[in-house]
Each structure stands twice: as C-alpha cells, then as structure tokens.
Amino acid sequence: MSQNVALILLLLACPVGMCLAMWFMSRSESRNLRRIQPRHPTGEPAAADAASAEVTRLQAEIDQLKAAERDAPPAGPDRPGRRPPEG
C-alpha cells in the first residue's frame, strides 16, 4: 500500500510542479510589464494613444484613396485601368 502512495505522489509531482512554475512565471511577467510600460497622467498606457493615432491616420488614407478612385475618369476600351464593378 505504501508503494502505491509513493508512486502516486511521484507521478503527481511533475504536473503539480509544472503548474506552480507557470503560475510563478506569469506573476513575475505581469509585474515586469506594469513596471516597464509608461503611463500617461490619465492612467492609460502610451500604446493606446499610438494605436489610436495610427487608426486615424489609416482611416484618412483610406478616405483619400476612395476619393481618388471616385474622381478618376472611367476606364474604357481604349484606356485600360479600372475594371467595372462586379455585380
């Protein structure tokens, strides 16, 4: 009976140890991230502002491309270029 208990404890030691190691590593990683990330006075991370600015810039670029496409002369048989919209 004592051999079975010892065998069970040995078999459980590996997964339990692995779970503990992962838990400790995730805790230390989250602490490091909080310490490294710069914050604005409002409390939001700087990355959120950069991402918002990038989205605004890309939206403006999309609007410019749509306007240029709308204003371009239609392509005819003598002028290759734009394809007619597929419907």
Buried (B, 14 or more C-beta within 10 A) or exposed (E): EEEEEEEEEEEEEEEEEEEEEEEEEEEEEEEEEEEEEEEEEEEEEEEEEEEEEEEEEEEEEEEEEEEEEEEEEEEEEEEEEEEEEEE
